[in-house]
């Protein structure tokens, strides 16, 4: 397992990860007039559109009681925050190796840290989403629930999930250039196959069981529970999801370690 130490515990390269992540965030907003303000504006604008469509056009309701537009919007946003973080990491994963050919060919570089860089850069947007949820949630409900303290544990399975998939997709993407297009299409489907715009309880019991096979579903449901409902998450379910995602991360690291030997020949 020593060979995978830099995969799961890249403390030796922490400064390098931070430097590359900072560069990635700055590059995304360097040429825009509003700069990093887009981190807040983009999700808020999309949230307004989704709230209009799903609440006032499709008449989606989250509970048996009538709720305000803000309460409805926050429930959507809790799911969107999780999905946007996941989608940003996974959409970029197939091009992680292809985007850095000089690192592959010319220097000895720990390529396995590229997903960590991607995750850290995407965490800036996730952090902004959390700030918005806390501020608007506290305003809407007049207080913050003690269960908010459990949010880091609710989001914890996302880390091995994104790492494992990123290593797999980065490895495949170096050899198969269509991977990025396929992943983008799958992310569009996953947006509507995750409990973002509807409550999981609205589905029939058999469909709920199928939906829970999506590792994002328990995370989204848990996020709403601890942030907006004051309920503690299902610890057994989260533990099972974390275990499954950890196994995926281990398989992803092994796959990346195996295929990286040929990167210099195809990049």
C-alpha positions as CSV (number, residue, x, y, z in Angstrom):
1,X,0.0,0.0,0.0
2,X,3.0,2.3,0.3
3,X,2.9,3.1,-3.4
4,X,-0.6,4.5,-2.9
5,X,0.3,6.8,-0.1
6,X,0.6,9.9,-2.4
7,X,-2.8,8.9,-3.8
8,X,-4.8,9.0,-0.6
9,X,-2.6,11.1,1.6
10,X,-0.8,13.6,-0.6
11,X,0.6,15.6,2.4
12,X,4.0,15.6,0.8
13,X,2.6,17.5,-2.2
14,X,0.2,19.7,-0.3
15,X,1.9,22.9,-1.3
16,X,1.9,21.8,-5.0
17,X,-1.8,20.9,-4.8
18,X,-2.6,24.3,-3.3
19,X,-0.6,26.1,-5.9
20,X,-2.2,24.3,-8.9
21,X,-5.7,24.7,-7.4
22,X,-5.2,28.4,-6.9
23,X,-4.0,28.7,-10.5
24,X,-7.1,26.8,-11.7
25,X,-9.6,29.0,-9.9
26,X,-7.9,32.2,-11.0
27,X,-7.7,31.0,-14.6
28,X,-11.5,30.4,-14.7
29,X,-12.4,34.0,-13.8
30,X,-9.3,36.0,-14.9
31,X,-10.9,37.4,-18.1
32,X,-14.4,38.1,-16.7
33,X,-15.6,41.4,-15.5
34,X,-17.2,40.1,-12.4
35,X,-14.5,37.7,-11.5
36,X,-15.1,35.4,-8.6
37,X,-18.6,37.0,-8.1
38,X,-19.8,34.4,-10.6
39,X,-19.3,31.8,-7.9
40,X,-22.4,33.1,-6.3
41,X,-24.2,34.6,-9.2
42,X,-24.3,31.5,-11.4
43,X,-25.9,29.1,-8.9
44,X,-28.3,31.8,-7.7
45,X,-29.5,32.6,-11.2
46,X,-30.0,28.9,-12.1
47,X,-31.7,28.4,-8.7
48,X,-34.2,31.2,-9.6
49,X,-35.0,29.5,-12.9
50,X,-35.3,26.0,-11.4
51,X,-37.6,27.4,-8.7
52,X,-39.9,29.1,-11.3
53,X,-40.1,26.0,-13.4
54,X,-40.5,23.3,-10.8
55,X,-42.5,25.1,-8.2
56,X,-44.8,27.3,-10.4
57,X,-44.9,25.4,-13.7
58,X,-44.7,21.7,-12.6
59,X,-46.2,22.4,-9.2
60,X,-43.7,20.3,-7.3
61,X,-44.3,20.2,-3.5
62,X,-41.8,18.9,-0.9
63,X,-44.3,18.3,1.9
64,X,-47.9,18.2,2.7
65,X,-47.9,21.8,3.9
66,X,-47.5,24.9,1.8
67,X,-44.0,26.5,2.0
68,X,-42.5,29.7,0.9
69,X,-40.6,30.2,-2.3
70,X,-37.4,30.6,-0.3
71,X,-37.9,27.3,1.6
72,X,-38.6,25.5,-1.7
73,X,-35.6,27.1,-3.3
74,X,-33.3,26.1,-0.4
75,X,-34.3,22.5,-0.8
76,X,-33.5,22.6,-4.5
77,X,-30.2,24.4,-3.8
78,X,-29.1,21.8,-1.2
79,X,-29.3,19.1,-3.8
80,X,-27.8,21.3,-6.5
81,X,-24.8,22.2,-4.4
82,X,-23.9,18.6,-4.0
83,X,-24.5,17.8,-7.7
84,X,-22.6,20.9,-9.0
85,X,-19.5,19.9,-7.0
86,X,-19.7,16.3,-8.2
87,X,-20.4,17.3,-11.8
88,X,-17.6,19.9,-11.9
89,X,-15.0,17.4,-10.7
90,X,-16.2,14.6,-13.0
91,X,-16.7,16.7,-16.1
92,X,-13.1,17.8,-15.9
93,X,-11.7,14.4,-14.9
94,X,-11.2,12.9,-18.4
95,X,-9.0,15.8,-19.5
96,X,-6.8,16.0,-16.4
97,X,-3.9,14.2,-17.9
98,X,-4.4,15.5,-21.5
99,X,-4.4,19.1,-20.2
100,X,-0.9,18.7,-18.8
101,X,1.2,17.0,-21.5
102,X,4.4,18.8,-20.3
103,X,4.0,17.3,-16.9
104,X,3.7,13.8,-18.4
105,X,6.6,13.9,-20.8
106,X,9.2,16.3,-19.5
107,X,9.4,16.1,-15.7
108,X,8.8,13.6,-12.9
109,X,5.5,14.8,-11.6
110,X,3.0,13.1,-9.2
111,X,0.1,12.9,-11.7
112,X,-2.0,11.2,-9.1
113,X,-2.5,14.5,-7.4
114,X,-4.4,16.0,-10.4
115,X,-7.8,14.9,-9.1
116,X,-6.9,16.5,-5.7
117,X,-6.2,19.7,-7.5
118,X,-9.5,19.5,-9.3
119,X,-11.4,18.7,-6.1
120,X,-9.8,21.6,-4.2
121,X,-10.7,24.0,-7.0
122,X,-14.3,22.8,-7.1
123,X,-14.5,23.1,-3.3
124,X,-14.4,26.9,-3.6
125,X,-17.8,26.8,-5.3
126,X,-19.1,24.2,-2.8
127,X,-17.9,26.5,0.0
128,X,-19.8,29.4,-1.5
129,X,-22.9,27.2,-1.8
130,X,-22.6,26.3,1.9
131,X,-22.4,30.0,2.8
132,X,-25.5,30.8,0.8
133,X,-27.4,27.9,2.4
134,X,-26.4,28.9,5.9
135,X,-27.3,32.6,5.4
136,X,-30.6,32.1,3.6
137,X,-31.5,29.0,5.7
138,X,-30.9,30.9,9.0
139,X,-32.9,33.9,7.6
140,X,-35.8,31.7,6.5
141,X,-36.1,29.6,9.7
142,X,-34.8,32.2,12.1
143,X,-32.1,29.9,13.5
144,X,-29.6,27.3,12.7
145,X,-30.1,23.7,13.7
146,X,-27.6,21.9,15.9
147,X,-27.6,19.1,13.3
148,X,-25.6,21.4,10.9
149,X,-22.5,20.1,12.8
150,X,-23.0,16.8,11.0
151,X,-22.7,18.2,7.5
152,X,-18.9,17.4,7.1
153,X,-19.7,13.8,7.8
154,X,-22.7,13.9,5.3
155,X,-20.4,15.2,2.6
156,X,-17.4,12.9,3.5
157,X,-18.4,10.1,1.0
158,X,-18.1,12.6,-1.8
159,X,-14.3,12.7,-1.4
160,X,-13.5,9.0,-2.2
161,X,-16.3,8.9,-4.7
162,X,-14.9,11.8,-6.7
163,X,-11.3,10.6,-6.3
164,X,-12.0,7.1,-7.5
165,X,-14.1,8.2,-10.5
166,X,-11.5,10.9,-11.4
167,X,-8.6,8.5,-11.4
168,X,-10.6,6.1,-13.6
169,X,-11.8,8.7,-16.0
170,X,-8.4,10.5,-16.2
171,X,-6.8,7.2,-17.1
172,X,-9.4,6.3,-19.7
173,X,-9.5,9.9,-21.1
174,X,-5.8,9.8,-21.9
175,X,-6.4,7.0,-24.3
176,X,-10.0,7.5,-25.5
177,X,-10.6,11.1,-26.4
178,X,-14.4,10.7,-26.6
179,X,-14.6,10.1,-22.9
180,X,-15.2,13.7,-22.1
181,X,-18.3,13.9,-24.4
182,X,-19.7,10.6,-22.9
183,X,-19.3,11.9,-19.4
184,X,-21.0,15.2,-20.1
185,X,-24.0,13.3,-21.5
186,X,-24.1,11.1,-18.5
187,X,-24.0,14.1,-16.1
188,X,-27.0,15.6,-17.9
189,X,-28.9,12.4,-17.3
190,X,-27.8,12.1,-13.7
191,X,-29.1,15.6,-13.0
192,X,-32.6,14.3,-13.4
193,X,-31.9,10.9,-11.9
194,X,-30.9,12.3,-8.6
195,X,-33.3,13.7,-5.9
196,X,-32.7,17.3,-6.7
197,X,-36.0,18.6,-8.0
198,X,-38.2,16.1,-6.1
199,X,-38.2,14.5,-2.7
200,X,-37.1,10.9,-2.5
201,X,-40.2,10.1,-0.5
202,X,-42.4,11.0,-3.5
203,X,-41.2,7.9,-5.4
204,X,-42.8,4.5,-4.9
205,X,-40.9,2.3,-2.4
206,X,-39.2,0.1,-5.1
207,X,-38.0,3.2,-6.9
208,X,-36.7,4.7,-3.7
209,X,-34.5,1.6,-3.3
210,X,-33.2,2.0,-6.8
211,X,-32.6,5.7,-6.3
212,X,-30.5,4.9,-3.2
213,X,-28.1,3.0,-5.4
214,X,-27.0,6.4,-6.6
215,X,-24.4,7.5,-4.0
216,X,-25.4,11.1,-4.4
217,X,-28.9,10.5,-3.2
218,X,-28.1,9.8,0.5
219,X,-25.7,12.8,0.5
220,X,-28.4,15.1,-1.0
221,X,-31.1,13.8,1.4
222,X,-28.7,14.1,4.3
223,X,-27.7,17.6,3.4
224,X,-31.4,18.7,3.5
225,X,-32.0,16.9,6.7
226,X,-29.1,18.5,8.7
227,X,-29.3,22.0,7.2
228,X,-33.0,22.6,6.7
229,X,-35.0,20.1,8.8
230,X,-32.9,19.8,11.9
231,X,-32.7,16.0,11.6
232,X,-29.6,13.9,12.1
233,X,-28.6,11.8,9.1
234,X,-29.0,8.0,8.8
235,X,-25.5,7.0,10.0
236,X,-25.7,3.4,8.9
237,X,-26.7,4.4,5.4
238,X,-23.9,7.0,5.2
239,X,-21.4,4.5,6.6
240,X,-22.4,2.1,3.9
241,X,-22.1,4.7,1.2
242,X,-18.6,5.8,2.5
243,X,-17.4,2.2,2.5
244,X,-18.6,1.6,-1.1
245,X,-17.0,4.9,-2.3
246,X,-13.8,4.0,-0.5
247,X,-13.6,0.7,-2.3
248,X,-14.2,2.6,-5.6
249,X,-11.4,5.0,-4.7
250,X,-9.0,2.0,-4.1
251,X,-10.0,0.5,-7.4
252,X,-9.5,3.8,-9.2
253,X,-6.1,4.3,-7.7
254,X,-5.0,0.9,-8.8
255,X,-6.3,1.4,-12.3
256,X,-4.6,4.8,-12.7
257,X,-1.3,3.4,-11.4
258,X,-1.6,0.6,-14.0
259,X,-2.4,2.7,-17.1
260,X,-0.2,5.7,-16.3
261,X,2.8,3.8,-17.7
262,X,1.6,4.5,-21.2
263,X,0.6,8.2,-20.8
264,X,3.8,9.5,-22.4
265,X,3.0,7.5,-25.6
266,X,-0.5,8.8,-26.1
267,X,-0.5,12.4,-24.7
